[in-house]
Amino acid sequence: MRCYEFAKVGDGYRLELRTRPDPVPAADRVVVRVRATSLNYRDLIHLQNKAGRDVSGRIPLSDGAGEVVAVGSDVTVVRVGDRVTANFFTAWERGRFDMKYHASALGGPGADGMLAELVDLPASALVPIPEYLSFEEAACLPCAAVTAWSALMDRGRLQKGDTVLALGTGGVSIFALQLGVAADCPVVVTSSSDEKLERAAKLGAANGINYRTHPDWEKEVHRLTGKHGVDHVVEVGGGGTLTKSLASVAAGGHVALIGVLTGFGPPQDSLFPLVSKNATLSGIYVGSRENFVAMNEFLTAHQIRPVIDRAFAFAEATAAFAHLESGSHFGKIVVRLP
Ligand SMILES: NC(=O)c1ccc[n+]([C@@H]2O[C@H](COP(=O)([O-])OP(=O)(O)OC[C@H]3O[C@@H](n4cnc5c(N)ncnc54)[C@H](OP(=O)(O)O)[C@@H]3O)[C@@H](O)[C@H]2O)c1
C-alpha cells in the first residue's frame, strides 16, 4: 500500500511517497481502507518541526475516514464494510486525560497517521461515521471538531444564549461557530478577512470583527456585547492573543486554551483578569472517544456538515499542506484517496 512519510530535510520535514506491505490486523485491531483525510494546523507544526517533535518516518495526519476491510480474531465492535473514523488519541476511550495517551496520538511521534491507503488501528478507537456524512466530511471531525466540542460542550458546559467568541476561521473555529449556532448561542467570529467574515455570517455568526482593521478587537467584543464580554472564548491563538481573550471574557466566563497560532510563547500580560473576573481557563487537548461519540449524536441531531474549503487528490498532498500554510482557507482542507 502507498503512504506518505515525514522525511527529514534541513530543520524540518518533507512528505515522501512510500510503499509499505499491506497491514494484517492483530487480534484486537482492524485494517481500514482510508477514503479521505483532513489536515490540521498540528500537521504543519510537525512538517515545519515547530514543536521539536521527532516524526521521522511517521505517516502524517490524525484525521481520516474509511471502511473496515479486515478485522482481528477478537474484534466484535465493527465488521468488514463499516464506515469509520478513529479517535485522535486511540488510547483515550473515556474519563480524564492521562499523560500515557500522548503516545497514541495518530500522525504524531508515537503513532502513524492516516495519510495512507490502508491503516491498522485498535478496534476500541474506532468511531462509526454518521450516515448522513460523506467520507470527506467525516474525515474533518477527529481533531478540529472534537476539540471545539470539548472546549464548548464538555468542559465549557455551553448553555443556550451564552455568547461565544471564535478566533479566526480555520478548522477548530468554524466547528465552534457551527456548534454554537446549533446550540442557539450568539457567536462572534474574528478574522483577517472581511470576505471570510461574510461567509461566517452566512453560517450564522451574530457578529464579525476583522482583527487586522481592529487590532484592539477586545474593545469591539465589549462594544458588541454591551460591555458584558463573551461567556466562552475558543482560544486558538495562544500567548499572542490570550491577553485580549482574557479582556474579552465575561465575569464568570470560560476561556478554552487550545492553540498556538501565534507560537508557543508566554502571554503578553498578566493573567490576573482571570482572578478579578472569577473566570475559568481550561487547557484543551482534543478529547476522548466518548466525547467524539457524544459530538456525533449532536451533529446528527442538528444535521451539521463540516465546511470543506478544498479537497486535494492523494498525489497533491504536498499542495494541501501548502494551502494550509497559506492561511487562505475557511474551514477544513481534505485529501481524498482513490
Ligand atoms: N489543543 C488541541 O487539542 C488542538 C486541536 C486542534 C487545533 N489546535 C490548535 O488550534 C489552532 C487552530 O488549529 P486549526 O487546525 O483550526 O488551524 P487552521 O485551520 O490552520 O486555522 C488557521 C486560521 O486561524 C486564523 N488565525 C491565524 N492567526 C491568527 C491570529 N493571530 N489571531 C486570530 N486568528 C488567527 C486564520 O483565520 P483568518 O484567515 O480568518 O484570519 C487562519 O486561517 C492551532 O494552533 C492548532 O495547533 C489545538
The ligand as an SDF file (V2000), in Angstrom:
LIG
                    3D

 48 52  0  0  0  0  0  0  0  0999 V2000
   -5.2220   21.5970   21.7210 N   0  0  0  0  0  0  0  0  0  0  0  0
   -5.8650   20.9190   20.7870 C   0  0  0  0  0  0  0  0  0  0  0  0
   -6.4610   19.8840   21.0280 O   0  0  0  0  0  0  0  0  0  0  0  0
   -5.9030   21.4500   19.3980 C   0  0  0  0  0  0  0  0  0  0  0  0
   -6.7020   20.8280   18.4500 C   0  0  0  0  0  0  0  0  0  0  0  0
   -6.8080   21.4000   17.1960 C   0  0  0  0  0  0  0  0  0  0  0  0
   -6.0720   22.5430   16.9090 C   0  0  0  0  0  0  0  0  0  0  0  0
   -5.2760   23.0740   17.8470 N   0  0  0  0  0  0  0  0  0  0  0  0
   -4.5470   24.3120   17.5930 C   0  0  0  0  0  0  0  0  0  0  0  0
   -5.5210   25.3140   17.3490 O   0  0  0  0  0  0  0  0  0  0  0  0
   -5.0370   26.2060   16.3640 C   0  0  0  0  0  0  0  0  0  0  0  0
   -6.0060   26.2250   15.2090 C   0  0  0  0  0  0  0  0  0  0  0  0
   -5.9390   24.9710   14.5600 O   0  0  0  0  0  0  0  0  0  0  0  0
   -6.7120   24.7350   13.1880 P   0  0  0  0  0  0  0  0  0  0  0  0
   -6.3330   23.3920   12.7100 O   0  0  0  0  0  0  0  0  0  0  0  0
   -8.1240   25.1160   13.3320 O   0  0  0  0  0  0  0  0  0  0  0  0
   -5.9590   25.8360   12.3020 O   0  0  0  0  0  0  0  0  0  0  0  0
   -6.2460   26.3520   10.8450 P   0  0  0  0  0  0  0  0  0  0  0  0
   -7.3860   25.6250   10.2220 O   0  0  0  0  0  0  0  0  0  0  0  0
   -4.9410   26.3640   10.1260 O   0  0  0  0  0  0  0  0  0  0  0  0
   -6.7300   27.8480   11.1140 O   0  0  0  0  0  0  0  0  0  0  0  0
   -5.8910   28.9130   10.9670 C   0  0  0  0  0  0  0  0  0  0  0  0
   -6.7390   30.1900   10.9220 C   0  0  0  0  0  0  0  0  0  0  0  0
   -6.6630   30.8380   12.1660 O   0  0  0  0  0  0  0  0  0  0  0  0
   -6.6760   32.2350   11.9790 C   0  0  0  0  0  0  0  0  0  0  0  0
   -5.5280   32.8680   12.6160 N   0  0  0  0  0  0  0  0  0  0  0  0
   -4.2280   32.7380   12.3240 C   0  0  0  0  0  0  0  0  0  0  0  0
   -3.5020   33.5130   13.1300 N   0  0  0  0  0  0  0  0  0  0  0  0
   -4.3790   34.1450   13.9400 C   0  0  0  0  0  0  0  0  0  0  0  0
   -4.2540   35.1030   14.9780 C   0  0  0  0  0  0  0  0  0  0  0  0
   -3.0680   35.5810   15.3450 N   0  0  0  0  0  0  0  0  0  0  0  0
   -5.3760   35.5410   15.5940 N   0  0  0  0  0  0  0  0  0  0  0  0
   -6.5860   35.0790   15.2350 C   0  0  0  0  0  0  0  0  0  0  0  0
   -6.7670   34.1750   14.2490 N   0  0  0  0  0  0  0  0  0  0  0  0
   -5.6640   33.7310   13.6270 C   0  0  0  0  0  0  0  0  0  0  0  0
   -6.6820   32.4890   10.5000 C   0  0  0  0  0  0  0  0  0  0  0  0
   -8.0480   32.7530   10.1500 O   0  0  0  0  0  0  0  0  0  0  0  0
   -8.4410   34.0430    9.2940 P   0  0  0  0  0  0  0  0  0  0  0  0
   -7.8420   33.7980    7.9520 O   0  0  0  0  0  0  0  0  0  0  0  0
   -9.9120   34.0850    9.3260 O   0  0  0  0  0  0  0  0  0  0  0  0
   -7.8180   35.2380    9.9740 O   0  0  0  0  0  0  0  0  0  0  0  0
   -6.2140   31.1700    9.9220 C   0  0  0  0  0  0  0  0  0  0  0  0
   -6.7370   30.9210    8.6520 O   0  0  0  0  0  0  0  0  0  0  0  0
   -3.6350   25.7440   16.0320 C   0  0  0  0  0  0  0  0  0  0  0  0
   -2.7040   26.4210   16.8200 O   0  0  0  0  0  0  0  0  0  0  0  0
   -3.6540   24.2770   16.3940 C   0  0  0  0  0  0  0  0  0  0  0  0
   -2.3710   23.8040   16.6980 O   0  0  0  0  0  0  0  0  0  0  0  0
   -5.1600   22.5480   19.0840 C   0  0  0  0  0  0  0  0  0  0  0  0
  1  2  1  0
  2  3  2  0
  2  4  1  0
  4  5  1  0
  4 48  2  0
  5  6  2  0
  6  7  1  0
  7  8  2  0
  8  9  1  0
  8 48  1  0
  9 10  1  0
  9 46  1  0
 10 11  1  0
 11 12  1  0
 11 44  1  0
 12 13  1  0
 13 14  1  0
 14 15  2  0
 14 16  1  0
 14 17  1  0
 17 18  1  0
 18 19  2  0
 18 20  1  0
 18 21  1  0
 21 22  1  0
 22 23  1  0
 23 24  1  0
 23 42  1  0
 24 25  1  0
 25 26  1  0
 25 36  1  0
 26 27  1  0
 26 35  1  0
 27 28  2  0
 28 29  1  0
 29 30  1  0
 29 35  2  0
 30 31  1  0
 30 32  2  0
 32 33  1  0
 33 34  2  0
 34 35  1  0
 36 37  1  0
 36 42  1  0
 37 38  1  0
 38 39  2  0
 38 40  1  0
 38 41  1  0
 42 43  1  0
 44 45  1  0
 44 46  1  0
 46 47  1  0
M  CHG  2   8   1  16  -1
M  END
$$$$
